[in-house]
Amino acid sequence: MTYQDLINSKATVLVEFYASWCPHCRRMMPVVEQIRELLGDRADVYQLDVDENKATVDEVGVQSMPTFIIYSHGKEVWRRSGEMDGEVLLGKVESYMN
């Protein structure tokens, strides 16, 4: 699956770019998993390891981890880097759902 396929897999898609060695990313892992469960089939949630997806990281312009990007109908509508409250992130995803 290409990155374009991934961001077009549903009307609303959340992508997290993370690194296994990043402490902030490790703290966000259970938060992102909970968001995935709460959203169910209403939106797709993907987590991409920056070390395994270097070309995509360069293409998308990710500079710090974790970076969260929300896509609506394949277009980037929101981006934020760093740790954040799960409810805030969930609310942000839901605000872009049609």
Summary of the structure (lengths in Angstrom):
residues: 98
radius of gyration: 12.3
end to end distance: 24.3
largest distance: 35.4
contacts: 267
relative contact order: 0.25
helix: 43%
strand: 27%
